[in-house]
Amino acid sequence: MIETNKNVAFYTLGCKLNFSETSTIARSFENEGFNKVEFTEKAEIYVINTCSVTENADKRFKTIVKQAQKLNENAFVIAIGCYAQLKPEELADVEGVDLVLGATEKFNITSYLNELLSQPAETRTAQIHSCEIDEADFYVGSYSIGDRTRAFLKVQDGCDYKCTYCTIPLARGISRSDTLENVLKNAKEISDQDIKEIVLTGVNIGDYGKGEFGNKKHEHTFLDLVKALDEVEGIERLRISSIEPNLLKNETINFVAQSETFVPHFHIPLQSGSNQLLGLMRRRYRRELYVDRVTEIKKTMPNACIGVDVIVGFPGETDELFLETYNFLNDLDISYLHVFTYSERDDTIAASMEEVVPLKVRKKRSKMLRGLSAKKRRAFYESQLGKTFTVLFEGENKEGYIHGFTENYVKVKMPWNPEFVNTLHQVKLKEIDEDGLVRFNLVESNSHIAV
């Protein structure tokens, strides 16, 4: 049996999906008697949930391991997640790492600890338990809790798309989904803990409904999922995270537009505004479809917030093709960008492509798009001033202020007041502060209180 009353700490790199899985794995430790502590505290076990989407995430891993060793040089360090699946030997070679678990093994993490914990610190060597990725054909549901105002609910995992730059299918396997019944059960568990907002997450959530073993039979569609979740009692807000433009259908957009619970906020990956580059990336749409999706959203929800993922510096991206993307985004009615500087990933088609863009050029283009993002966000915020929304306030005191988000993802601020944590209030947006966040008038009983 594992000795209990030990402290365990977790560090998560990467996406919302990783956060949902870390939280579920943490609960499995707590169920076996472990005490969960912050990663900045001394613990006997440190679990690092890795990401391998960007080169930077790879490099950060070593730094985090060193941080754990400084807190407790005899601690057990465990690596899980996408990087652990893709390059287990590389992680095992990092000084201080004791256990590396792949895509399927991470959910049985406590069962691997018996042997590990029985070994003296001075004699133990790093162990690797990592399956072949085609064995990752079963589904494990997850959701994150801890942030009192928001939970990430995993509904889907893996991906059948073969984008030429992406390692996710190699790290997470085929597309597979949770059952509708289990998603609703998890949503109710979240609701019972007084969490006001659920963010739906997965690798490719618009693909929801694929059979557990990747077959093409859809028991339920993404629209079925959305409609069922809309009926869950106690959840004030439901937010769709990143969804592919070719999988975001008019029926879903129209349902969100009339829903009392789903909020008018969409995050839709674009990656490039050039059809030529979209073809090289093997994306499943062209820019014309993307324009159509944005137009449909804005037609039904004029105040909707639309976020965009874009990659700069992909092989073959000439100055002309980059400007094509820049101008396309500049003309599009979107609200902000998530900009990714392309980095070569092993075992991807793009890594061997010619016409490599120099790193210096990639960084320059990234800076230009980040500037465009700031301009777009500012314009979106300005377009919302004078309008009344509902804000869900968060739980952190940040330099004397409490922050919150409107349903359409405008970030607001007011002087810290603990009574507002995890509460919803109607506000009228007033002005943009020096830090880019929005001040407002609190609307209470038809009177306006400036904060």
C-alpha positions in Angstrom: 0.0 0.0 0.0 1.1 3.6 -0.7 2.0 5.4 2.5 -0.5 8.2 2.9 -0.3 11.6 4.5 2.4 12.6 2.1 2.3 15.9 0.3 1.8 16.0 -3.4 2.1 19.1 -5.7 1.1 19.6 -9.3 2.4 21.9 -12.1 0.5 22.1 -15.4 1.9 23.3 -18.7 -0.2 23.9 -21.8 -3.9 23.9 -22.5 -7.2 23.8 -20.6 -7.4 20.1 -21.3 -4.2 19.5 -19.4 -5.6 21.5 -16.5 -8.8 19.4 -16.4 -6.8 16.2 -16.4 -4.3 17.4 -13.7 -7.3 18.3 -11.5 -8.8 14.8 -11.9 -5.4 13.1 -11.2 -5.0 15.3 -8.1 -8.4 14.1 -6.8 -7.2 10.5 -7.3 -4.2 11.2 -5.0 -6.5 12.9 -2.4 -8.8 9.9 -2.5 -5.8 7.8 -1.4 -4.9 10.0 1.5 -2.4 12.4 0.0 -2.3 16.0 0.9 -2.4 18.3 -2.1 -0.2 21.4 -1.6 0.9 24.2 -3.9 3.9 23.6 -6.1 5.8 26.3 -4.2 5.6 24.2 -1.0 7.7 21.3 0.1 6.2 18.0 -1.0 7.3 14.3 -1.2 5.9 14.0 -4.7 5.9 16.6 -7.6 3.8 15.8 -10.7 4.5 17.9 -13.8 1.8 17.7 -16.6 3.8 18.5 -19.8 3.0 20.1 -23.1 4.8 19.8 -26.4 2.9 22.2 -28.6 5.8 24.7 -28.6 9.5 24.5 -28.2 9.3 26.8 -25.2 7.1 24.3 -23.3 9.8 21.7 -23.7 12.5 24.0 -22.3 10.4 25.0 -19.3 10.2 21.4 -18.1 13.8 21.3 -16.9 13.4 24.6 -15.0 10.3 23.3 -13.2 12.1 20.1 -12.2 14.9 22.2 -10.7 12.3 24.2 -8.8 10.9 21.0 -7.3 14.4 19.8 -6.3 15.2 23.1 -4.6 12.1 22.6 -2.4 12.9 19.0 -1.6 16.0 17.3 -3.1 14.7 13.9 -2.1 11.3 14.3 -3.7 9.9 12.0 -6.3 9.3 13.9 -9.6 6.8 12.4 -12.0 6.3 13.6 -15.6 3.0 13.0 -17.4 1.3 14.5 -20.5 2.0 15.1 -24.1 5.8 15.6 -23.9 6.0 12.5 -21.7 4.3 10.4 -24.4 6.3 11.8 -27.3 9.8 11.8 -25.8 9.7 9.7 -22.6 13.5 8.8 -22.7 14.4 12.5 -23.1 12.4 13.3 -20.0 13.7 10.4 -18.0 17.2 11.6 -18.7 16.5 14.9 -17.0 18.3 14.9 -13.6 15.8 14.5 -10.8 13.0 12.8 -12.8 11.9 9.5 -11.3 8.9 8.4 -13.3 7.6 9.1 -16.8 4.0 8.1 -17.7 2.5 8.2 -21.2 -1.0 9.0 -22.5 -2.9 6.1 -20.9 -0.7 5.4 -17.9 -1.1 8.8 -16.4 -4.6 8.0 -15.2 -3.2 5.1 -13.1 -0.4 7.2 -11.6 -1.0 6.1 -8.0 -0.7 2.4 -9.0 2.9 3.0 -10.2 4.0 4.6 -6.9 4.3 1.5 -4.8 7.5 0.2 -6.3 8.9 3.7 -6.7 8.3 4.8 -3.1 9.8 1.6 -1.8 13.2 2.4 -3.4 15.9 4.3 -1.4 16.4 7.7 -3.0 20.1 7.1 -3.6 19.5 3.9 -5.6 16.4 4.6 -7.7 16.6 5.2 -11.4 14.0 6.7 -13.7 11.2 4.4 -14.8 9.2 4.8 -18.0 5.8 3.4 -18.6 4.5 4.6 -22.0 2.3 2.7 -24.4 2.3 2.9 -28.2 0.0 5.7 -29.1 -2.4 3.5 -31.1 -3.1 1.8 -27.7 -4.6 5.1 -26.5 -8.1 4.1 -27.6 -10.1 4.5 -24.5 -11.6 7.6 -22.9 -11.1 9.0 -19.4 -13.4 11.8 -18.3 -11.9 14.8 -16.4 -12.8 18.2 -15.1 -10.9 20.8 -13.2 -12.0 22.4 -9.9 -10.1 24.7 -7.6 -10.9 28.0 -9.3 -14.2 28.7 -7.6 -15.6 30.6 -10.6 -14.8 28.4 -13.5 -14.3 24.7 -14.3 -12.8 23.1 -17.4 -14.9 20.1 -18.4 -13.3 17.6 -20.8 -15.7 16.1 -23.3 -13.4 14.8 -26.0 -9.8 13.6 -26.5 -7.4 12.9 -29.3 -7.6 14.0 -33.0 -8.0 12.3 -36.4 -6.8 15.4 -38.3 -3.4 15.3 -39.8 -2.2 18.9 -39.8 1.4 18.9 -40.9 2.8 20.9 -38.0 1.0 19.2 -35.1 2.1 16.4 -32.7 -1.1 16.1 -30.8 -2.4 13.0 -32.7 1.0 11.4 -31.8 0.7 12.5 -28.2 -3.0 11.8 -27.6 -4.1 9.3 -30.1 -7.4 9.0 -32.1 -10.4 11.1 -31.6 -12.8 9.7 -29.0 -15.5 11.2 -26.8 -17.1 10.9 -23.4 -20.6 9.5 -23.2 -23.3 12.2 -23.0 -24.4 10.6 -19.7 -21.0 10.9 -18.1 -20.5 14.5 -19.3 -23.9 15.5 -17.7 -22.9 13.6 -14.5 -19.6 15.6 -14.3 -21.4 18.8 -15.1 -23.8 18.2 -12.2 -20.9 17.4 -9.9 -19.4 20.8 -10.9 -22.7 22.5 -10.4 -23.1 21.0 -6.9 -19.8 22.7 -5.8 -21.2 26.2 -6.5 -19.0 26.8 -9.6 -20.7 29.3 -11.8 -19.1 28.6 -15.2 -18.1 25.6 -17.2 -15.7 25.8 -20.1 -16.0 22.8 -22.5 -12.6 21.5 -23.5 -10.9 18.8 -25.6 -8.4 18.4 -28.4 -11.1 18.8 -31.1 -14.4 19.3 -29.3 -16.4 19.9 -32.5 -15.6 16.3 -33.3 -17.6 15.2 -30.2 -19.6 12.0 -30.7 -17.0 9.8 -32.2 -17.2 6.2 -30.9 -14.9 5.3 -28.0 -12.6 3.4 -30.4 -12.5 6.1 -33.1 -15.2 4.7 -35.3 -17.3 7.0 -37.4 -20.6 6.2 -35.7 -21.9 9.3 -33.9 -24.1 8.3 -31.0 -24.5 12.1 -30.3 -23.4 15.2 -32.1 -21.8 18.3 -30.7 -25.1 20.0 -31.0 -26.7 17.2 -28.9 -24.1 17.8 -26.3 -24.7 21.6 -26.2 -28.4 21.2 -26.0 -28.2 18.7 -23.1 -25.7 20.8 -21.1 -28.0 23.8 -21.5 -30.5 21.9 -19.3 -28.1 21.3 -16.4 -29.4 23.1 -13.3 -27.2 25.4 -11.3 -24.7 26.3 -14.0 -24.9 30.0 -14.7 -22.6 30.0 -17.8 -21.4 27.5 -20.4 -18.5 28.5 -22.6 -17.3 26.7 -25.7 -13.5 26.7 -26.0 -11.6 26.3 -29.2 -13.6 24.8 -32.0 -12.6 24.1 -35.7 -14.4 26.4 -38.2 -15.5 23.5 -40.3 -17.1 21.9 -37.3 -18.9 25.0 -36.0 -22.3 24.6 -37.7 -25.0 27.2 -38.1 -27.3 25.1 -35.9 -24.8 25.4 -33.0 -24.4 29.2 -33.6 -28.1 29.7 -33.6 -28.7 27.6 -30.5 -26.0 29.6 -28.6 -27.6 32.8 -29.8 -30.9 32.0 -28.0 -29.4 30.1 -25.0 -29.7 31.6 -21.5 -26.6 29.7 -20.4 -24.1 29.5 -23.3 -22.3 32.7 -23.7 -21.5 34.7 -26.9 -17.8 33.9 -27.0 -16.1 31.7 -29.6 -12.5 30.8 -30.1 -11.9 29.6 -33.7 -8.5 28.5 -34.9 -7.5 30.0 -38.2 -3.7 29.4 -38.4 -3.3 31.3 -41.6 -5.2 33.8 -43.8 -3.5 32.4 -46.9 -5.3 29.5 -48.7 -1.9 28.4 -50.1 -0.5 28.0 -46.5 -3.8 26.4 -45.3 -3.2 23.8 -48.0 0.4 23.1 -46.9 -0.9 22.8 -43.3 -3.6 20.4 -44.4 -6.3 22.4 -42.7 -9.8 21.2 -43.5 -11.2 24.6 -44.7 -10.2 27.7 -46.6 -10.3 31.3 -45.6 -13.7 31.8 -47.3 -15.3 29.4 -44.8 -13.7 31.2 -41.9 -15.2 34.5 -43.1 -18.6 32.8 -43.4 -18.4 31.6 -39.8 -17.5 35.0 -38.4 -20.2 36.6 -40.4 -22.8 34.1 -39.2 -21.8 34.7 -35.5 -21.9 38.4 -35.8 -25.3 38.3 -37.6 -26.9 36.4 -34.8 -24.8 37.8 -31.9 -23.5 41.3 -32.8 -21.7 41.7 -29.4 -20.1 38.2 -29.6 -16.4 37.9 -28.8 -14.4 36.0 -31.4 -10.8 34.8 -30.6 -8.5 33.5 -33.3 -5.4 31.2 -33.2 -2.8 32.0 -35.9 0.7 30.5 -36.6 3.4 32.8 -38.0 6.6 31.6 -39.8 5.3 28.3 -41.2 7.6 27.0 -44.0 6.9 28.7 -47.2 5.4 31.8 -45.6 6.8 34.6 -47.8 6.5 38.3 -46.9 3.6 38.4 -49.3 1.8 35.5 -47.8 2.3 36.9 -44.3 0.8 40.2 -45.3 -2.1 38.3 -46.8 -2.8 36.8 -43.3 -2.2 40.2 -41.6 -4.6 42.1 -43.9 -7.2 39.2 -43.7 -7.2 39.5 -39.9 -7.1 43.3 -39.9 -10.3 43.4 -42.1 -12.1 40.6 -40.1 -14.6 41.4 -37.3 -12.7 39.6 -34.6 -11.8 40.5 -31.0 -8.3 39.1 -30.2 -5.6 36.8 -31.4 -3.5 34.0 -29.9 -0.3 34.2 -31.9 2.0 31.1 -32.1 5.5 31.4 -33.6 6.0 28.2 -35.6 8.6 25.8 -34.2 9.7 22.6 -35.8 8.4 19.4 -34.1 10.0 16.0 -34.6 8.0 13.5 -36.6 5.8 16.1 -38.4 5.7 16.6 -42.1 6.3 20.4 -41.8 9.6 19.8 -40.0 11.1 18.5 -43.3 9.5 21.2 -45.5 11.7 23.6 -47.5 11.6 27.4 -47.6 12.2 27.6 -43.9 11.5 31.0 -42.4 14.4 32.5 -40.4 13.8 32.7 -36.6 14.4 36.4 -36.7 11.7 36.9 -39.3 9.3 34.6 -37.4 9.7 36.8 -34.3 9.2 40.0 -36.2 6.0 38.7 -37.7 4.8 37.4 -34.3 5.4 40.9 -32.8 3.3 42.5 -35.7 0.4 40.2 -35.1 0.5 40.7 -31.3 0.3 44.4 -32.0 -2.7 43.7 -34.2 -4.3 41.7 -31.4 -3.9 44.5 -29.0 -5.6 46.9 -31.5 -8.4 44.4 -32.1 -9.1 43.9 -28.4 -9.1 47.6 -27.8 -11.5 48.2 -30.6 -13.8 45.4 -29.4 -13.8 46.8 -25.8 -14.6 50.3 -27.1 -17.5 48.9 -29.1 -19.0 47.5 -25.9 -18.8 50.7 -23.8 -22.2 52.0 -22.6 -23.7 48.5 -22.8 -25.0 46.5 -19.9 -23.7 42.9 -19.2 -23.4 40.4 -16.4 -19.9 40.0 -14.8 -18.7 36.9 -13.0 -16.1 38.0 -10.5 -13.0 35.9 -9.8 -11.3 35.0 -6.6 -7.9 36.6 -6.7 -6.8 39.9 -5.2 -4.5 41.4 -7.9 -2.8 44.5 -6.5 -5.9 45.7 -4.8 -8.3 44.9 -7.5 -10.8 42.1 -8.3 -11.3 41.1 -11.9 -14.1 39.5 -13.8 -15.4 38.8 -17.2 -18.6 39.7 -19.0 -20.4 36.9 -20.8 -18.8 38.1 -24.0 -15.3 38.1 -22.5 -14.7 41.7 -21.7 -12.3 41.8 -18.7 -13.3 44.3 -16.1 -11.8 45.5 -12.8 -12.9 47.2 -9.5 -11.3 47.8 -6.1 -10.9 44.5 -4.2 -14.1 43.4 -2.4 -14.1 39.8 -1.1 -17.9 39.8 -1.1 -17.9 39.9 -4.9 -15.9 36.7 -5.3 -17.8 34.1 -7.4 -20.8 36.3 -7.7 -22.6 37.7 -10.8 -23.6 41.3 -11.1 -25.1 43.5 -13.8 -22.8 46.3 -14.9 -22.7 49.1 -17.5 -19.3 49.3 -19.1 -18.0 52.8 -18.7 -14.3 53.3 -19.7 -11.1 51.6 -20.5 -8.4 52.0 -17.9 -4.7 52.6 -18.5 -4.0 48.8 -18.2 -6.5 48.0 -20.9 -9.2 46.7 -18.5 -12.7 48.1 -18.3 -14.2 50.2 -15.5 -18.0 50.1 -15.1 -21.0 51.3 -13.2 -22.6 48.6 -11.0 -26.3 48.4 -11.8 -28.2 47.7 -8.5 -31.9 48.3 -8.1 -31.9 50.6 -11.0 -29.2 52.9 -9.4 -25.8 53.2 -10.9 -22.8 52.9 -8.6 -19.4 53.8 -10.1 -16.5 51.4 -9.2 
